[in-house]
Amino acid sequence: MAIAKKLCLDNYGKPICFERLPLHPSAKKPKISIAINALGLIKVRAPSHIQDHQIIAAVNKHQNWIVQQLKKIHDRKACYPLPVYEHEAKHFFLGQLYPLNIQENPNKKQQISLQSCQIQITIRVNRPESIAALLNSWYRFAAIKNFSARLYAFQKKTPWVNWLEKPPQLHIRKMKSRWGSCSNRGVITLNQHLIKASQECIDYVILHELCHLTEANHGPGFYKLLSQVFPDWKRVQSLLKQQGFALLI
Ligand SMILES: [Zn+2]
């Protein structure tokens, strides 16, 4: 998804970035659309001939709605404080919250695994930074394993992908405001934090990006295809939006 322009405005108490995205060519009427993601980033979609001042006017026209949405996001954020890296603090993994069971032992090898409904950690020195680093590497390892397996499990559902000669490349990295992206070279990038979400959310994001390999934009063709391969996408998309704050930290 190409980002044509980023504007920064200060109208809502803090600077907000507006991503200006091209409209899908099949859109009947060129219009400006405004959406707010789970992190409060306002995305404005507008045809390229629309000027910045017209976008700003459109955003200001919807000021009440924007402020309401930002307040909702702010309230939701207050419910999810920053993660704590200490014994019994809870962390998400595949849609469930698990407490950390930390054992400090300077003579043992550092280890982390999911056992008996707890994230069992053996650590040489029990410091929050060390726990955070170990947890991060565990999430990363689990993300690589899970996302690759699921990606390849969707081969039959996605006949438009040339799985034999040009399978999609999978990149995994931590992102702050999006779950996945797809480049026109066939590279699918997934957010490492997605491993904290349920398997159906992970599957939805992977199939969403696989659909982008043939339908680059969010036009009617894209949603038709997505509905074929993942009929329940609206429910899962809104679930992911609600949980976003808790998972993207
Ligand atoms: Zn998309």
Residues whose N, C-alpha, C, O or C-beta is under 5 A from the ligand:
A	BS01	ZN	none
